[in-house]
Amino acid sequence: MNWPTIDEIRMFTPLPADYSWDLLRQDEIDIAITFFKTWFPSISVGMGSSLMDPAFYEEKVVGTDRRTTAILAMVVRHSDEIVAIATWEKIDGPDVIFGRVGAVARPHRQSNLAVAAQELGEKMGRHMGAGLIYGMATTRTPYMQQALERAGYTAVGIMPGFDLEETEPGTLLRIYEVIYVKQLAPAEAFLVPSKQNFTPAVARLYEDIFKDDPVHFDAR
């Protein structure tokens, strides 16, 4: 899969007046790190900590061909200032998109930039031929859970200890995170599992997750 071009991205999801999508430039790596330290400091540990490392950007984000990099880092500019950053990872082979870390500067949080980023991730995934887009939401606050559910994502499981957070200065604890998914490929692209292949525990879980979607059930 290849990432869309910047022109395609701008067409997929228009932003409010005076805001624009752009690619993070190589000379803005330090600005991106400072931005996350300011507006999303809790990612300084755990899975998100790679976004505090300049080498990560050099290796994964700002390659010569921005359509093939492992990570896509999009910024939102307002009067040439970066006011939001959103990142996604593409996983070739299974062809899925992982919504990684995003942040919006507090003065711009009423402009629906986070909603626009969620919409953009879905549209990019469909354009690229991805079958699924997924992300993780912390259980320490409900806000990301609420945002993903409003965007049509389904909670499909909870990963205990999936990530680390600094709950207070110097205290790192493993936290529970919720896995949220949204299917992008058409229904006919999915092999619906047969109930005979489930253990009782998996059958209960599967039915609870997909109880409102009969397409996911094969009675055999």
C-alpha positions in Angstrom: 0.0 0.0 0.0 1.1 3.6 -0.7 0.0 6.6 1.2 -2.1 9.1 -0.8 -0.5 12.3 -2.2 -0.8 15.5 -0.3 -3.2 16.8 -2.9 -5.4 13.7 -2.5 -5.3 14.1 1.3 -6.5 17.7 1.1 -9.4 16.7 -1.1 -10.4 13.8 1.1 -11.1 15.8 4.2 -11.5 19.6 4.0 -10.6 21.6 7.0 -12.1 24.8 8.4 -11.1 28.1 6.8 -7.5 29.2 7.5 -6.4 25.6 8.3 -4.6 23.3 5.9 -3.2 19.7 5.9 0.5 19.3 5.2 3.3 16.8 5.5 5.7 17.1 8.4 8.9 18.3 6.9 12.4 17.0 7.9 13.4 20.4 9.3 10.3 20.3 11.6 11.2 17.2 13.5 12.3 19.1 16.6 9.1 21.3 16.3 7.0 18.1 16.3 8.8 16.7 19.4 8.3 20.0 21.2 4.6 20.0 20.1 4.0 16.6 21.6 5.9 17.5 24.8 3.6 20.5 25.2 0.2 19.1 24.2 0.5 15.4 24.8 3.3 14.9 27.4 2.1 11.5 28.7 3.5 9.9 25.5 7.0 10.5 26.8 6.9 6.9 28.0 5.4 3.7 26.5 4.4 3.2 22.9 4.2 6.9 22.0 7.7 7.6 23.2 9.2 6.9 19.8 7.6 10.2 18.7 10.0 12.0 21.1 13.0 10.5 19.3 14.5 12.3 16.2 15.9 9.1 14.9 12.4 7.6 14.7 11.3 10.4 12.4 14.5 10.0 10.2 14.0 6.2 9.9 10.2 5.9 9.7 8.6 9.2 8.7 10.6 11.4 6.4 12.0 9.1 3.8 12.8 10.1 0.2 9.5 8.7 -1.0 6.8 9.9 1.4 4.2 7.6 -0.1 6.0 4.5 1.0 7.2 5.4 4.5 6.0 3.2 7.4 4.6 6.1 9.3 2.6 9.0 7.8 2.8 12.2 9.9 0.4 14.9 8.9 0.3 18.3 10.4 -2.4 21.0 10.4 -1.1 24.5 9.8 -2.8 27.7 10.8 -1.0 30.9 9.8 2.1 28.7 9.1 2.0 27.4 12.7 1.6 23.7 13.4 -1.5 23.4 15.5 -2.2 19.6 15.2 -0.3 16.5 14.3 -1.8 13.1 13.4 0.2 9.9 12.7 -0.7 6.6 11.1 1.2 3.4 10.4 0.6 1.1 7.4 1.0 -2.6 7.8 1.6 -4.2 4.4 0.7 -7.8 3.8 -2.5 -7.8 5.9 -3.0 -4.3 4.5 -4.3 -2.5 7.6 -3.9 0.9 9.0 -3.0 1.6 12.7 -4.0 5.0 14.0 -1.0 6.0 16.2 -0.7 9.2 18.1 -2.4 12.6 17.5 -2.6 15.9 19.3 -4.2 19.3 18.9 -3.0 22.5 20.5 -5.5 23.5 23.2 -6.4 26.9 21.5 -7.6 25.0 18.4 -9.5 22.2 20.1 -12.9 23.7 19.2 -12.2 23.4 15.5 -13.0 19.7 15.2 -9.5 18.9 14.0 -9.4 15.6 15.9 -12.7 14.6 14.2 -11.2 15.6 10.8 -8.1 13.4 11.4 -10.3 10.4 12.2 -12.2 10.9 9.0 -9.0 11.3 7.1 -7.6 8.0 8.4 -10.7 6.1 7.2 -10.7 7.8 3.8 -7.0 7.2 3.3 -7.4 3.5 4.3 -10.2 3.0 1.8 -8.2 4.7 -0.9 -5.2 2.5 -0.2 -7.2 -0.7 -0.2 -6.8 -1.4 3.5 -9.3 -3.9 5.0 -9.3 -2.4 8.5 -8.2 0.6 10.5 -7.7 0.3 14.2 -6.5 2.3 17.2 -6.1 2.1 20.9 -7.8 4.2 23.6 -6.6 4.6 27.2 -8.9 3.6 30.0 -7.6 6.4 32.2 -10.1 8.8 30.6 -13.2 8.3 28.5 -12.5 11.0 25.9 -10.7 8.9 23.2 -13.2 6.1 23.7 -16.1 8.6 23.1 -14.4 10.1 20.1 -13.8 6.7 18.4 -17.3 5.5 19.1 -18.7 8.7 17.6 -16.6 8.0 14.5 -18.2 4.6 14.1 -15.4 2.4 15.5 -16.3 -0.8 17.5 -14.6 -1.7 20.8 -13.4 -5.3 20.2 -11.3 -6.0 23.3 -9.2 -4.8 26.1 -5.5 -5.2 26.4 -4.3 -5.3 30.0 -0.8 -3.8 30.3 -0.6 -2.9 26.6 1.1 0.4 27.3 2.9 2.4 30.0 1.8 5.7 31.5 3.5 8.0 34.0 0.6 8.2 36.5 2.6 10.7 38.7 6.2 11.9 38.4 8.5 8.9 38.5 5.7 6.3 38.7 5.3 4.2 35.6 2.4 1.7 35.5 1.0 -0.6 32.8 -2.4 0.5 31.8 -5.4 -1.2 30.2 -6.2 -0.1 26.7 -9.2 -0.6 24.5 -8.8 -1.9 20.9 -11.1 -0.1 18.5 -11.6 -1.2 14.9 -13.5 -0.1 11.8 -13.8 -2.3 8.8 -13.0 -0.6 5.5 -13.3 -3.5 2.9 -16.7 -4.5 1.7 -18.5 -7.3 3.5 -17.8 -9.9 0.8 -14.1 -9.5 1.4 -14.4 -11.1 4.9 -14.5 -14.8 5.8 -17.2 -14.9 8.5 -16.1 -17.4 11.1 -18.3 -20.5 11.9 -19.5 -20.8 15.5 -18.2 -24.4 15.6 -14.7 -23.0 15.6 -15.2 -21.0 18.8 -14.5 -22.0 22.3 -17.4 -21.0 24.6 -15.5 -18.0 25.9 -14.8 -16.8 22.4 -18.4 -17.4 21.3 -19.6 -15.2 24.2 -17.2 -12.5 23.3 -17.9 -12.6 19.6 -21.7 -12.4 20.1 -21.3 -9.5 22.5 -19.1 -7.5 20.1 -21.2 -8.2 17.0 -24.7 -8.7 18.4 -26.1 -5.7 16.4 -24.5 -6.8 13.1 -26.0 -10.0 11.7 -23.5 -10.0 8.8 -20.8 -11.3 11.2 -22.7 -14.5 12.1 -22.4 -17.9 10.4 -24.7 -20.3 12.2 -22.7 -23.3 11.1 
